[in-house]
Amino acid sequence: MNQLKGRKIEIGETYKSPFLNEIGVYQDGTVPFCRDAAGKLWAIAGHSHAGHIGMFCGNDLTDMKQLYPISLNFCVGHADYAFSGIRYPEGVKARGSVWPFGLYICPVTNRFFCFFHNESGWNGKGTAYDAQGYCVTPKADSDFRHIGLMHSDNEGKDWTFDRWVLTAETVCFSERFNPDGVNVIGQKGGVIKLGSGDFSLYPANDGYLYLFYNVITIDIDQWVWTGCDVCVARTRMRKDGVMGDFVKYYDGAFCEAGNFGKETPVLQNAWHARVAYSEKAQCYLLTSSPVNFGNVTQLCADYMEIRTSRDLLHWSEPISVEKDGKKFGNHYHAAVSFHGTGNPYQIVGDECTVLTCHNGTDVLANDMKIL
């Protein structure tokens, strides 16, 4: 049962967040946050093929400002040069862009870790590909996802690529097109999966970092999505400046490898899930958008749904929220602490702040009260 069912939920007026197009930031996903050991709140926003990726800092959202555009110590784009030549785990050359969706700061070494989304079909500079072949824009979003890791030792100014931390059980191409001719069997049939990505990071109080990520299923004969599952993987929070490997949740336990391991969905039909904890409701809240299966013009319904859970694994049915007589939300939703005070992933009291955006738009904010 949804712990918010029957409660009154009020959405306040819309106002600007710090993450705006006017400063060169075109956010495409939820913005990740983390506090450092000194108590400063950090965020990273933008992506690498529109505007720039910016590093932000402040006490909370009310005074957070962009400090500087980040610099990557590696190329993005063309498969012959991107990601320091470190291939996807399938052996295919990595290509495309960086979408930063997860931020963790080691409390002892102050090393910044950023987890990022990557797709094979965007910004490949002639080498991008989807399920049927090379592309400029992937048909029906049928390109393949991975999650990568990079780190910075100067508070996010410069970043070094480390490795690919999450790969789906299924490989990153179909039998219809093998991008590099590698000696690997592509996914067979008309219904395939598009990798592991479109994620958010949740730093839990149990000592683990959790990645909640999508595995999309598509029919490439009809070119429509048929599934959008949420899966989860985790790794221990370390305090020595290194990042361990992730373990996927499968068949009732965290037991499968982050790369190529099997995965059991923890919920279905939820696009870009994001988690926070509500102290008052004593449960986890998960925000996402529902998918319009079979709709080729609008893949997602672009309004917010909220689910609740006691254990991060078993989620309730969704509820939606209205503002001015219409369903409230956008393509991406992140419920954070009120104005980002304290732990941004922990909601204290009745109020929180919801950050929303679409593909490359301004990130807007609304304060939400749960009574």
C-alpha positions as CSV (number, residue, x, y, z in Angstrom):
1,M,0.0,0.0,0.0
2,N,1.2,3.5,-0.8
3,Q,2.0,5.3,2.5
4,L,0.9,8.6,0.9
5,K,-2.5,7.4,-0.2
6,G,-5.2,9.5,1.3
7,R,-2.8,12.3,2.4
8,K,-3.2,15.8,1.1
9,I,-0.3,16.8,-1.1
10,E,0.1,20.4,-2.1
11,I,2.3,21.7,-4.9
12,G,3.6,25.3,-4.6
13,E,4.4,27.8,-7.3
14,T,7.2,27.1,-9.8
15,Y,10.5,28.9,-9.5
16,K,13.9,28.7,-11.0
17,S,16.6,26.3,-9.7
18,P,20.4,27.1,-10.2
19,F,20.5,24.7,-13.2
20,L,19.5,26.8,-16.2
21,N,20.1,27.2,-19.9
22,E,21.1,30.8,-19.5
23,I,24.4,29.8,-17.9
24,G,25.0,27.1,-20.5
25,V,23.6,24.1,-18.6
26,Y,21.1,21.9,-20.5
27,Q,20.2,19.2,-17.9
28,D,18.8,16.0,-19.3
29,G,18.0,13.8,-16.3
30,T,17.8,14.3,-12.5
31,V,20.5,16.4,-10.9
32,P,22.7,14.5,-8.4
33,F,23.9,16.1,-5.1
34,C,26.3,15.3,-2.3
35,R,27.6,17.0,0.8
36,D,31.3,17.0,1.5
37,A,32.9,16.4,4.9
38,A,33.0,20.2,5.5
39,G,29.2,20.4,5.0
40,K,29.2,22.1,1.6
41,L,26.5,20.9,-0.8
42,W,27.7,20.0,-4.3
43,A,25.9,19.2,-7.5
44,I,26.9,18.4,-11.1
45,A,24.6,19.3,-14.0
46,G,24.5,19.4,-17.8
47,H,25.8,17.0,-20.4
48,S,28.7,16.9,-22.8
49,H,27.1,17.5,-26.1
50,A,24.9,20.5,-25.3
51,G,26.3,23.5,-23.5
52,H,28.7,22.3,-20.8
53,I,28.7,20.3,-17.6
54,G,28.9,22.6,-14.6
55,M,30.0,22.1,-11.0
56,F,27.8,23.8,-8.4
57,C,28.3,24.5,-4.7
58,G,26.5,26.2,-1.9
59,N,25.0,25.7,1.6
60,D,21.7,24.6,0.0
61,L,19.7,25.4,-3.2
62,T,18.9,29.0,-2.1
63,D,22.6,30.1,-2.5
64,M,24.0,27.3,-4.8
65,K,25.9,28.7,-7.7
66,Q,27.9,27.3,-10.6
67,L,31.6,27.5,-9.7
68,Y,33.1,26.4,-13.1
69,P,32.5,24.3,-16.2
70,I,34.2,20.9,-15.6
71,S,37.0,19.6,-17.8
72,L,37.3,16.0,-18.9
73,N,40.7,14.4,-19.0
74,F,39.4,12.2,-21.8
75,C,37.6,12.5,-25.1
76,V,33.9,11.9,-25.8
77,G,32.3,11.4,-29.2
78,H,34.1,9.3,-31.8
79,A,34.6,5.6,-31.1
80,D,38.3,5.7,-32.1
81,Y,39.1,8.3,-29.4
82,A,36.4,8.3,-26.7
83,F,36.8,7.2,-23.1
84,S,40.5,6.8,-23.2
85,G,40.1,3.8,-25.5
86,I,38.4,1.8,-22.7
87,R,35.8,-0.3,-24.5
88,Y,32.4,-1.3,-23.3
89,P,32.6,-4.6,-21.5
90,E,31.2,-6.3,-24.6
91,G,34.3,-5.4,-26.4
92,V,32.6,-2.8,-28.6
93,K,34.4,0.6,-28.8
94,A,32.8,3.1,-26.4
95,R,31.5,6.3,-28.0
96,G,29.1,9.2,-27.3
97,S,28.5,11.5,-24.4
98,V,28.5,11.9,-20.6
99,W,25.3,12.5,-18.7
100,P,26.2,12.8,-15.0
101,F,23.4,11.3,-12.8
102,G,25.3,10.3,-9.6
103,L,27.7,12.1,-7.3
104,Y,29.5,10.7,-4.2
105,I,32.3,12.5,-2.3
106,C,34.6,10.4,-0.2
107,P,34.4,11.9,3.3
108,V,38.1,11.2,4.1
109,T,40.0,11.8,0.9
110,N,37.6,14.4,-0.7
111,R,37.8,12.5,-4.0
112,F,34.7,13.2,-6.1
113,F,33.1,10.3,-7.9
114,C,30.6,10.8,-10.7
115,F,28.5,8.1,-12.2
116,F,27.3,8.9,-15.7
117,H,24.8,7.6,-18.3
118,N,26.1,6.9,-21.8
119,E,24.2,5.9,-25.0
120,S,25.6,4.5,-28.2
121,G,23.3,6.5,-30.5
122,W,24.1,10.1,-29.6
123,N,27.2,12.3,-30.3
124,G,29.2,9.5,-31.9
125,K,30.5,11.9,-34.6
126,G,29.8,9.4,-37.3
127,T,30.1,6.3,-35.2
128,A,26.8,6.4,-33.2
129,Y,24.6,3.4,-33.6
130,D,21.2,2.0,-32.6
131,A,19.6,-1.4,-33.0
132,Q,19.5,-1.3,-36.8
133,G,22.8,0.5,-37.7
134,Y,24.8,3.7,-37.7
135,C,22.6,6.7,-36.9
136,V,22.6,10.4,-36.3
137,T,19.5,10.2,-34.1
138,P,18.6,6.7,-32.7
139,K,15.3,5.4,-34.1
140,A,12.7,5.1,-31.3
141,D,15.5,5.6,-28.8
142,S,16.7,2.1,-29.7
143,D,20.4,2.7,-28.8
144,F,22.2,1.0,-26.0
145,R,23.0,2.2,-22.5
146,H,25.9,1.7,-20.0
147,I,26.8,3.4,-16.7
148,G,30.3,4.8,-16.4
149,L,32.4,6.1,-13.5
150,M,34.9,9.0,-13.4
151,H,36.7,10.8,-10.5
152,S,38.1,14.1,-9.7
153,D,40.7,15.1,-7.1
154,N,40.3,18.9,-7.4
155,E,36.6,19.3,-6.4
156,G,35.2,18.6,-9.8
157,K,37.3,20.8,-12.0
158,D,39.0,17.9,-13.9
159,W,37.7,14.4,-14.3
160,T,39.4,11.1,-15.2
161,F,37.5,8.2,-16.7
162,D,37.8,5.0,-14.6
163,R,35.6,2.2,-16.0
164,W,32.2,1.0,-17.0
165,V,30.4,-0.1,-13.8
166,L,27.1,-1.4,-15.0
167,T,26.2,-3.4,-18.1
168,A,23.0,-5.3,-18.8
169,E,22.9,-9.1,-19.0
170,T,22.1,-8.6,-22.7
171,V,24.9,-7.3,-25.0
172,C,24.9,-3.8,-26.5
173,F,23.8,-4.6,-30.1
174,S,21.3,-6.7,-32.0
175,E,22.0,-9.4,-34.6
176,R,20.9,-6.9,-37.3
177,F,24.0,-4.8,-36.7
178,N,27.4,-5.5,-35.1
179,P,29.1,-2.1,-34.8
180,D,32.7,-3.2,-34.7
181,G,32.5,-6.7,-36.0
182,V,33.4,-8.2,-32.6
183,N,33.2,-11.9,-32.1
184,V,30.1,-11.7,-29.9
185,I,26.5,-12.8,-30.7
186,G,24.1,-9.9,-30.8
187,Q,20.6,-10.0,-29.4
188,K,18.3,-12.1,-31.5
189,G,14.7,-11.6,-32.5
190,G,12.5,-8.6,-32.8
191,V,12.2,-7.8,-29.1
192,I,15.5,-6.7,-27.5
193,K,16.7,-4.9,-24.4
194,L,18.6,-1.6,-24.5
195,G,21.2,-2.0,-21.8
196,S,21.4,-0.5,-18.3
197,G,21.1,3.2,-17.8
198,D,18.7,6.2,-17.3
199,F,19.5,6.0,-13.6
200,S,19.8,7.8,-10.3
201,L,22.1,7.3,-7.3
202,Y,20.8,6.9,-3.8
203,P,23.2,7.0,-0.8
204,A,21.4,5.0,1.9
205,N,22.0,5.1,5.6
206,D,22.8,1.3,5.5
207,G,26.3,2.0,4.2
208,Y,25.6,1.3,0.5
209,L,25.3,3.4,-2.7
210,Y,22.3,2.2,-4.7
211,L,21.9,2.7,-8.5
212,F,18.3,2.6,-9.6
213,Y,18.4,2.1,-13.3
214,N,16.1,1.4,-16.3
215,V,16.2,-1.7,-18.6
216,I,14.1,-0.8,-21.6
217,T,12.6,-3.4,-23.9
218,I,11.7,-2.5,-27.5
219,D,10.1,-4.3,-30.4
220,I,12.3,-3.4,-33.4
221,D,9.9,-4.8,-35.9
222,Q,7.2,-2.3,-34.7
223,W,9.6,0.2,-33.2
224,V,7.7,0.6,-30.0
225,W,8.8,0.2,-26.4
226,T,7.2,-2.8,-24.7
227,G,8.9,-2.5,-21.3
228,C,10.6,0.0,-19.0
229,D,11.7,-1.9,-15.8
230,V,13.5,-0.5,-12.8
231,C,16.4,-2.6,-11.5
232,V,18.8,-1.9,-8.7
233,A,22.5,-2.5,-7.9
234,R,24.6,-1.5,-5.0
235,T,28.2,-1.1,-3.7
236,R,29.6,-0.4,-0.2
237,M,30.4,3.2,0.6
238,R,34.2,3.2,1.1
239,K,36.2,5.9,2.8
240,D,39.7,5.3,1.3
241,G,39.3,7.0,-2.1
242,V,38.4,4.0,-4.2
243,M,35.0,2.8,-5.5
244,G,34.1,-0.9,-5.4
245,D,32.2,-2.9,-8.0
246,F,28.4,-3.0,-8.0
247,V,26.3,-6.0,-7.3
248,K,22.9,-6.4,-9.0
249,Y,19.7,-7.5,-7.2
250,Y,18.5,-10.8,-8.7
251,D,16.0,-13.4,-7.5
252,G,15.7,-12.1,-4.0
253,A,19.3,-11.1,-3.2
254,F,22.1,-8.8,-4.3
255,C,24.2,-11.6,-5.9
256,E,24.9,-10.8,-9.6
257,A,27.8,-8.9,-11.2
258,G,27.3,-5.3,-12.2
259,N,28.6,-6.1,-15.6
260,F,26.6,-8.8,-17.5
261,G,24.9,-10.1,-14.3
262,K,21.3,-11.0,-14.3
263,E,18.8,-8.6,-12.9
264,T,15.3,-8.8,-11.4
265,P,13.1,-5.7,-11.8
266,V,11.9,-4.1,-8.5
267,L,9.1,-2.4,-10.4
268,Q,7.8,-1.9,-13.9
269,N,6.7,1.0,-16.1
270,A,8.7,3.7,-14.3
271,W,11.0,6.1,-16.3
272,H,14.1,7.4,-14.5
273,A,13.3,6.5,-10.9
274,R,14.7,8.7,-8.1
275,V,14.7,7.9,-4.4
276,A,14.6,9.9,-1.2
277,Y,13.6,9.0,2.4
278,S,10.7,10.6,4.3
279,E,11.3,10.7,8.0
280,K,7.7,11.7,8.7
281,A,6.2,8.9,6.6
282,Q,9.0,6.5,7.7
283,C,9.4,5.2,4.2
284,Y,11.3,5.7,1.0
285,L,9.7,7.8,-1.8
286,L,10.4,7.0,-5.5
287,T,9.5,9.5,-8.1
288,S,9.3,8.6,-11.8
289,S,7.2,9.1,-15.0
290,P,5.0,6.5,-16.5
291,V,5.6,5.2,-20.1
292,N,3.2,5.4,-23.0
293,F,3.8,1.9,-24.4
294,G,3.0,1.8,-28.1
295,N,3.1,5.6,-28.5
296,V,5.8,6.4,-31.0
297,T,5.4,10.2,-30.7
298,Q,5.6,10.6,-26.8
299,L,7.4,7.8,-25.1
300,C,6.7,9.1,-21.5
301,A,3.6,10.6,-20.1
302,D,5.6,13.4,-18.5
303,Y,3.9,13.7,-15.1
304,M,5.1,12.6,-11.7
305,E,4.2,9.4,-10.0
306,I,5.2,8.6,-6.4
307,R,5.7,5.1,-4.9
308,T,6.6,4.2,-1.4
309,S,8.7,1.4,0.1
310,R,10.0,0.2,3.5
311,D,13.0,-1.7,2.1
312,L,14.0,-0.2,-1.3
313,L,13.0,-3.4,-3.0
314,H,9.2,-3.8,-2.7
315,W,7.4,-0.7,-4.0
316,S,3.7,0.3,-3.8
317,E,1.3,1.2,-6.5
318,P,1.9,4.8,-7.8
319,I,-0.1,7.9,-7.0
320,S,0.0,11.1,-9.0
321,V,-0.4,14.7,-7.8
322,E,-2.4,17.5,-9.3
323,K,-1.7,21.2,-9.5
324,D,-4.2,23.7,-10.9
325,G,-6.5,20.8,-11.9
326,K,-3.8,19.0,-14.0
327,K,-1.4,16.2,-13.3
328,F,1.9,17.8,-12.0
329,G,5.3,17.0,-13.4
330,N,7.6,16.7,-16.4
331,H,9.9,14.2,-18.0
332,Y,12.3,14.0,-15.0
333,H,11.5,14.4,-11.2
334,A,13.7,14.6,-8.1
335,A,12.2,15.0,-4.7
336,V,14.9,16.4,-2.4
337,S,15.0,17.9,1.1
338,F,13.3,21.3,1.5
339,H,15.5,23.6,-0.6
340,G,18.3,21.0,-0.3
341,T,19.0,21.6,3.4
342,G,20.7,18.9,5.4
343,N,21.0,15.6,3.6
344,P,19.4,16.3,0.2
345,Y,18.1,12.7,0.0
346,Q,16.4,12.8,3.4
347,I,13.1,14.7,3.8
348,V,12.5,16.1,7.3
349,G,9.0,17.3,8.2
350,D,6.1,18.1,5.9
351,E,7.9,19.8,3.0
352,C,10.3,18.9,0.3
353,T,11.4,20.4,-3.0
354,V,10.7,18.8,-6.4
355,L,13.1,19.5,-9.2
356,T,11.8,18.9,-12.7
357,C,13.0,19.2,-16.3
358,H,12.7,17.8,-19.8
359,N,15.4,17.0,-22.4
360,G,17.9,19.8,-22.1
361,T,15.6,22.3,-20.5
362,D,15.8,24.6,-17.4
363,V,15.5,22.7,-14.1
364,L,12.5,24.2,-12.3
365,A,11.5,23.8,-8.7
366,N,8.3,23.5,-6.8
367,D,8.0,23.1,-3.0
368,M,5.7,20.1,-2.1
369,K,3.9,19.7,1.2
370,I,2.7,16.3,2.4
371,L,0.0,16.7,5.1
